[in-house]
Amino acid sequence: MNLRRITHRDTDWHERFFALVETVFRTSGSNFRPWNERGGWHPGYEVFTIELDGDVLATVGRERMRFVIDGKEHDGYQLGAVATHPDRRGQGLSRRLLSRVLDDISGRPVILFGNVRVVDFYPRFGFTRIAQSSFMAPVAVEPARAAPTLDLETPEDRAWLAALCARARSPDTAFSAHDYYPTLLWHLTHKPRPVFRLDEVDAAVVASVEGERLVLHDLIAPRPFDLSRILPRLTPSRVSALEFGFAPENWWPSATASPADEPDSPFFVRNLPPLPARAFRFPDLAQT
Ligand SMILES: CC(C)(COP(=O)(O)OP(=O)(O)OC[C@H]1O[C@@H](n2cnc3c(N)ncnc32)[C@H](O)[C@@H]1OP(=O)(O)O)[C@@H](O)C(=O)NCCC(=O)NCCS
C-alpha cells in the first residue's frame, strides 16, 4: 500500500478520489465532480490517500485556511473527506493517513467538522470538540428593488466572486476565516442559493428566505457598510427575522447569540490559539 498526495495538477487521480468519496458519503461525495469542473480544486487543496494497485482505499482532504482568531490572522488547515473504503475499515488506514497529515501540519491550527458517528474518533488524534452559537435578530423588512444575482455557471461571475473573496475581510473577528472562495464555491455548487451582487457597497451576500426569516448565509465585503439599507433588496417577501450563517458582531451587534444546535456536524479543533470569550460562529460556507 502506498501513501500518495493528490494535488490540483494530478488530474489522473481526481476521478479515483471522487469515486471513493462517493462510495463513502453517497450524495455529498458526488459534489466534488461539478465543483472541480468549475475550477474549484485549487493549489491550496490536497488529498492524502492510501492506494493499492491504483485503487484509492482511504483519504484525507486538506484545505489551506486563513483563520482569524480574536482579530489576528493564523495560517492553518481544515480537514475533510476523511474516509476509508467500507471493506477496509478497522485496519489502521485512517490512523496512518491522519498521523501523516498531522505530522506535516506540525503545530499549526487545524479544524474539521465531523458527524455523529465520529465524535469519539477525532479526540484520539488530539482534537477537542467546541461549541458554536446561532445568531438571530428581529427585523421588519419590506422587499424593494431586487438586487441582481450571480450566475455561477458562467466563468465571468465565478471570477468576479473569487476576486471579491480575495479582497474581503472575514465576516467577524472572534473565530472566522477569509478568502475561502473554493469552499464557498463547493457549497454553492452542492446547494445553489442566490448570491446577490451589490456593487454600490462593493459586496456580495448569499441569502435565502425561509418563511418570514431572511437567512444571510454569508457576507463578502472588503469594507463595512450599513447592512440594514440593503436588506430590502435581498428578499422577495416581507421578513420579520434575520438569521446569520456567521457571527455578525461587526454587522448586526444587537443579534442574539444562543447555543447552536448542530449534533450532525460537531466542530473539532487542534492547536488553536486561545479563543476569545465572546460567542462565535465559524462561517457556514467556509466549512467543508
Ligand atoms: C471514520 C473512519 C474514517 C475510520 O477509518 P478506519 O480506517 O476504519 O480507522 P482506523 O482503523 O485507522 O482506526 C483508527 C483508530 O480509531 C478507532 N476508530 C475507528 N472508527 C472509529 C469511530 N467511528 N469512533 C471511534 N473510534 C474509531 C479505531 O479503533 C482505531 O483506534 P486505535 O488506533 O487506538 O486502535 C471510517 O470509519 C469511515 O470512513 N467512516 C465513514 C466516513 C466518515 O464518517 N468520516 C468522517 C467524516 S468527518
The ligand as a Gaussian input file, in Angstrom:
#p B3LYP/6-31G(d) Opt

LIG

0 1
 C      -14.103000       7.101000      10.491000
 C      -13.284000       6.263000       9.505000
 C      -12.576000       7.223000       8.544000
 C      -12.250000       5.425000      10.268000
 O      -11.423000       4.793000       9.324000
 P      -10.585000       3.424000       9.663000
 O       -9.557000       3.299000       8.614000
 O      -11.523000       2.313000       9.867000
 O       -9.925000       3.843000      11.059000
 P       -8.654000       3.135000      11.734000
 O       -8.756000       1.655000      11.537000
 O       -7.416000       3.782000      11.264000
 O       -8.898000       3.482000      13.255000
 C       -8.079000       4.411000      13.959000
 C       -8.482000       4.376000      15.408000
 O       -9.777000       4.937000      15.595000
 C      -10.689000       3.975000      16.145000
 N      -11.958000       4.202000      15.449000
 C      -12.254000       3.889000      14.166000
 N      -13.503000       4.333000      13.869000
 C      -13.988000       4.924000      14.979000
 C      -15.216000       5.579000      15.287000
 N      -16.194000       5.717000      14.382000
 N      -15.357000       6.076000      16.548000
 C      -14.369000       5.965000      17.452000
 N      -13.181000       5.368000      17.214000
 C      -12.993000       4.837000      15.990000
 C      -10.064000       2.639000      15.878000
 O      -10.452000       1.702000      16.867000
 C       -8.576000       2.961000      15.964000
 O       -8.169000       3.054000      17.300000
 P       -6.621000       2.699000      17.714000
 O       -5.719000       3.231000      16.647000
 O       -6.442000       3.364000      19.029000
 O       -6.587000       1.218000      17.765000
 C      -14.197000       5.295000       8.695000
 O      -15.000000       4.574000       9.602000
 C      -15.112000       5.951000       7.674000
 O      -14.760000       6.121000       6.507000
 N      -16.345000       6.300000       8.110000
 C      -17.348000       6.900000       7.217000
 C      -16.970000       8.282000       6.792000
 C      -16.967000       9.272000       7.916000
 O      -17.925000       9.401000       8.667000
 N      -15.852000      10.035000       8.007000
 C      -15.704000      11.110000       8.926000
 C      -16.128000      12.348000       8.239000
 S      -15.902000      13.742000       9.267000

